């Protein structure tokens, strides 16, 4: 029986993640996942590890009061803050409470534009100094309004700083799929190369390809969270960045391209092929809420239906 092996959130997009024992599933994804983002000061366009692997070395620690399920739903203290750190940099505190006087900026993730609250000059100076470019730290303000890029996406869902789909997509990955991939590479890689939100154990490699709807029984609150697969996750050069050192190599993309490209798999979606994309894991969405915990049991509610068809 598949179960949840790990839960991860990435409070600042493209920075290091935090592993949790429990996490609140909201209608915009896991709480505090990709709620902040670093952008270029002049254009408002997002900065990611695709441009600079320095972001892989940025640690982001959540305050203790947001890590305790017993305190969820209560008002955060005025002092509650993210603690951001990186090599050669002093710690940066970013208050969790949203300040009404923060400047609102239009920021861009690919072709998707959202409103972001600027976190102030201290945060901007910190990231500008560390990255060597004029940068600002912004926080998601809700209601992204980007271009719908997948017909199978649930168009009315909220979203955060995740891209490119304007919805609450996030990524569960199966541990055995990584284990299978590692048998085909000279050196095994850890799961953090793929930056998943949910890690699953107890399933066969690539089982996720046959899941359309999956239900997770939340032991913490008795609810059931239903996740719907939207599209296979196309992988980019971020997977080639060592998340511990920031060093960039060629794997896993070289190996994945031989076994998990759209061309190799023969996948097609609504006459649109993924021929040149390298695929690992799936993007999923949820319409309901619940407290997910490590050890929660997953049930496949229905298989994939007309999501994948042979490429023409």
C-alpha positions in Angstrom: 0.0 0.0 0.0 1.6 3.4 -1.0 2.2 5.7 1.9 3.6 9.2 2.4 7.3 8.9 3.1 8.2 12.6 3.3 6.7 16.1 3.0 8.7 19.1 1.7 7.9 22.7 1.3 10.1 25.3 -0.4 9.0 28.7 1.1 11.2 30.7 -1.3 11.0 29.5 -4.8 14.2 27.9 -6.0 15.8 28.0 -2.5 16.3 25.0 -0.3 13.3 23.1 1.1 12.2 22.2 4.6 11.1 18.7 5.5 8.0 18.4 7.7 6.2 15.6 9.6 2.8 17.2 8.8 1.7 19.9 6.4 -1.6 21.6 5.7 -3.0 21.0 2.3 -4.7 24.3 1.3 -6.6 25.1 -1.9 -3.4 26.6 -3.2 -1.1 23.7 -2.4 0.9 22.9 0.8 1.0 25.8 3.2 4.0 28.0 2.9 5.2 26.3 -0.3 6.7 28.8 -2.8 5.0 31.7 -1.1 8.0 33.9 -1.7 10.1 34.5 -4.8 13.2 36.4 -5.8 12.7 38.7 -8.8 14.8 41.1 -10.8 14.4 44.6 -9.6 14.0 46.2 -13.0 11.7 43.7 -14.7 9.9 41.8 -11.9 10.9 38.5 -13.6 11.6 35.6 -11.4 15.1 34.4 -10.7 15.6 30.6 -10.4 18.4 28.0 -10.2 18.2 27.9 -14.0 20.0 31.2 -13.9 22.2 30.8 -10.8 22.9 27.8 -8.7 23.7 30.1 -5.8 20.0 29.8 -4.8 20.5 26.1 -4.1 22.7 27.1 -1.1 20.0 29.4 0.4 18.6 27.8 3.6 15.1 28.9 4.6 13.9 28.0 8.1 10.3 28.3 9.1 9.5 29.5 12.7 8.6 26.8 15.2 5.0 28.0 15.6 4.1 27.2 12.0 5.6 23.7 12.3 3.3 22.6 15.1 -0.2 21.4 14.0 -1.5 22.3 17.4 -0.9 26.0 16.6 -2.3 26.0 13.0 -5.3 28.2 12.7 -4.1 30.6 15.4 -2.8 34.0 14.7 1.0 34.1 14.3 3.0 36.2 16.7 4.3 39.5 15.5 7.9 38.2 15.8 7.3 35.0 13.7 9.7 35.1 10.8 11.5 33.1 8.2 15.2 32.8 8.8 17.2 33.0 5.5 20.9 32.1 5.5 23.6 31.4 2.9 27.4 31.0 2.7 29.1 34.3 3.6 25.9 36.1 4.4 24.4 37.2 7.7 21.0 35.7 8.7 18.0 37.5 7.2 14.7 37.7 9.0 11.5 37.9 7.0 8.4 38.5 9.0 5.6 35.9 8.4 2.8 38.4 9.0 1.8 40.3 5.9 2.2 44.1 6.4 -0.5 46.2 4.8 2.0 48.9 3.9 4.2 46.7 1.7 4.5 47.9 -1.9 2.7 45.7 -4.4 4.6 44.7 -7.5 3.6 42.9 -10.6 5.9 39.9 -11.0 6.3 37.4 -13.8 6.9 33.6 -13.8 7.3 32.7 -17.5 4.2 34.2 -19.1 2.2 34.3 -15.9 1.9 37.6 -14.1 0.8 37.8 -10.4 0.7 40.4 -7.6 3.5 40.2 -5.1 4.1 42.1 -1.9 7.6 43.5 -1.7 9.4 42.4 1.5 11.4 45.6 1.8 14.8 47.0 1.2 16.7 44.8 3.8 15.6 41.7 2.0 16.3 43.2 -1.4 19.8 44.3 -0.3 20.5 40.8 1.1 19.6 38.9 -2.1 21.2 41.6 -4.4 24.5 41.3 -2.5 24.4 37.5 -2.5 23.4 37.0 -6.2 25.3 39.9 -7.6 22.2 41.4 -9.4 19.6 43.9 -8.4 16.9 41.8 -6.8 13.8 42.0 -4.7 12.0 39.4 -2.5 8.3 39.3 -3.0 5.4 37.4 -1.4 2.4 35.9 -3.1 -0.8 37.9 -2.7 -3.3 35.5 -4.2 -5.3 35.0 -7.3 -2.9 34.4 -10.1 -4.3 35.3 -13.5 -2.1 33.7 -16.0 -2.7 31.9 -19.3 -4.3 28.5 -19.0 -1.7 26.2 -20.6 -3.3 22.8 -20.0 -6.9 21.9 -21.0 -6.9 19.3 -18.3 -6.0 21.9 -15.6 -8.7 22.9 -13.1 -9.1 26.5 -14.2 -10.7 28.0 -11.1 -8.1 26.9 -8.6 -5.9 29.4 -6.8 -2.1 29.3 -7.1 1.2 30.5 -5.7 4.6 31.2 -7.1 4.8 27.8 -8.8 5.1 27.6 -12.6 4.2 27.4 -15.4 0.6 26.3 -14.7 -1.7 28.9 -13.1 -3.1 26.6 -10.4 -2.2 24.9 -7.2 0.1 22.3 -8.8 2.7 20.5 -6.8 4.8 17.3 -7.3 4.5 13.9 -5.6 7.4 11.6 -6.5 7.7 7.8 -6.0 10.9 6.7 -4.2 11.1 3.5 -6.3 11.1 5.5 -9.5 14.2 7.2 -8.3 15.7 3.9 -7.3 15.0 2.5 -10.7 16.6 5.6 -12.3 19.6 5.3 -10.1 20.3 1.8 -11.4 20.9 3.3 -14.8 23.3 6.0 -13.8 27.0 5.9 -12.8 26.3 7.6 -9.5 23.0 7.6 -7.7 21.2 10.9 -7.0 19.1 11.9 -4.0 15.4 12.8 -4.3 16.1 16.5 -3.6 17.3 16.9 -7.2 13.6 16.7 -8.2 12.4 19.0 -5.3 9.1 17.1 -4.7 6.5 18.2 -2.2 5.4 14.7 -1.4 7.6 11.6 -1.5 5.7 8.3 -1.7 6.9 4.8 -0.8 5.3 1.3 -1.3 4.5 1.8 -5.0 6.2 0.2 -8.0 8.5 2.4 -10.2 6.5 4.6 -12.5 3.1 3.5 -11.1 2.2 7.2 -11.0 1.9 7.1 -14.8 -1.4 5.1 -14.3 -2.9 7.3 -11.6 -5.6 9.8 -12.4 -7.2 10.4 -9.0 -5.5 9.4 -5.8 -6.9 9.8 -2.2 -4.7 10.3 0.8 -6.4 9.4 4.2 -5.3 12.1 6.6 -4.7 10.4 10.0 -4.3 13.8 11.7 -7.8 15.1 11.1 -9.8 12.3 9.5 -10.2 14.0 6.2 -9.4 12.6 2.7 -7.4 14.7 0.3 -8.0 13.9 -3.3 -5.3 14.7 -5.8 -5.8 14.8 -9.5 -2.9 14.3 -12.0 -2.8 17.1 -14.5 0.4 16.5 -16.6 3.7 14.7 -16.4 6.4 16.9 -14.9 8.8 18.1 -17.5 12.3 18.4 -16.0 14.8 21.2 -16.5 18.4 21.9 -15.8 17.7 22.5 -12.1 17.8 18.7 -11.7 21.5 18.8 -12.7 22.4 21.1 -9.8 23.8 19.4 -6.7 21.4 20.9 -4.0 24.1 20.5 -1.3 27.0 22.2 -3.2 25.5 24.1 -6.0 27.7 22.3 -8.6 26.1 21.6 -11.9 26.6 18.4 -14.0 24.8 16.5 -16.7 22.7 14.0 -14.8 20.0 13.0 -14.4 18.9 14.7 -17.7 21.2 12.6 -19.9 19.9 9.3 -18.6 16.3 10.4 -18.3 16.3 11.5 -21.9 17.0 7.9 -22.9 14.2 6.3 -20.9 11.6 9.1 -19.9 11.3 11.5 -22.8 8.0 12.0 -24.5 9.4 10.5 -27.7 10.6 7.3 -25.9 7.4 6.9 -24.0 5.2 7.7 -27.0 3.0 10.1 -25.1 0.7 12.6 -26.6 -1.9 14.9 -25.0 -4.7 16.5 -27.1 -2.6 16.4 -30.2 0.3 18.1 -28.4 3.3 15.9 -28.0 5.9 16.0 -25.3 8.5 14.6 -27.7 11.3 16.8 -26.6 10.5 16.9 -22.9 12.1 14.8 -20.2 9.5 13.6 -17.7 9.8 12.5 -14.1 6.9 12.5 -11.7 3.5 14.3 -12.1 2.0 17.7 -11.4 -1.2 17.3 -9.4 -3.9 19.5 -8.0 -6.3 19.3 -5.1 -9.7 20.9 -4.5 -10.0 20.1 -0.8 -8.0 20.6 2.4 -6.6 18.4 5.1 -3.5 17.8 7.3 -1.1 15.5 5.5 1.3 13.5 7.6 4.2 11.2 7.0 2.8 7.7 7.1 -0.6 8.6 5.6 -2.0 5.9 3.3 -2.7 6.6 -0.4 -5.4 4.8 -2.5 -5.7 5.0 -6.2 -9.3 6.2 -6.8 -9.2 5.9 -10.6 -6.7 5.2 -13.3 -5.6 7.6 -16.0 -8.4 8.1 -18.5 -7.5 9.6 -21.9 -4.6 11.6 -20.4 -1.9 9.7 -22.2 -2.3 8.4 -25.8 0.4 7.1 -28.2 2.2 9.9 -30.0 1.2 10.1 -33.7 
